[in-house]
Amino acid sequence: MVLETERTILRRFTEEDAEDLYAYASDPRVGRAAGWRPHVSVKESRDIIRSVFSSPTEFAIVDRESGHVIGSAGFLPRPAVGRDTSNEIGYSLSPTYWGRGIMPEVVRRLLRYGFTDLHLPEIWCAHGTGNLQSQRVIEKCGFHFVFSQHLSTDLEKDRLTCFYVLTREEWERGEGRHG
């Protein structure tokens, strides 16, 4: 499965992507925002590709111009907050590409994939309360706030996390397609 946006290609990770993954995932700003520790080696990044990124709904974000993997995005393969999260989008992006509108572009493409190909009735997204960049992406894509909950992450035992949802009906009305 390959999904495309104007500036990116979303495709399955391969082990050959480990160096690109390490290049951005070793930056403490990336992991901290998502609640995980920075990668410490290319081997660790390769192990993450084999495990966490092995889900068929997890994608490498490839920059069309450079051909490098610059992030990850997809539907979370693990339960969180006591519910199925197969309909929750998670993502990370190299700081080199922050502030360019790439992540809203990617999330909008995942919304189309989730609603039209996976036939999901609703899609969730979440961010830690200090992650204002992710909050802006979520709001630009039409999600609306539902609740907050304290969760444990690799970095924090009590992190306040905000959860948002977008229903298929809202998406079909055009919410989240622009903005």
Sequence and secondary structure as in RCSB ss.txt:
>XXXX:A:sequence
MVLETERTILRRFTEEDAEDLYAYASDPRVGRAAGWRPHVSVKESRDIIRSVFSSPTEFAIVDRESGHVIGSAGF
LPRPAVGRDTSNEIGYSLSPTYWGRGIMPEVVRRLLRYGFTDLHLPEIWCAHGTGNLQSQRVIEKCGFHFVFSQH
LSTDLEKDRLTCFYVLTREEWERGEGRHG
>XXXX:A:secstr
  EE SSEEEE   GGGHHHHHHHHTSHHHHHHHTS    SHHHHHHHHHTGGGSTTEEEEEETTT  EEEEEEE
  S BTTB  TTEEEEEE GGGTTSSHHHHHHHHHHHIIIIIS  SEEEEEEETT HHHHHHHHHTT EEEEEEE
E  SS SSEEEEEEEEEHHHHHTTTTS  
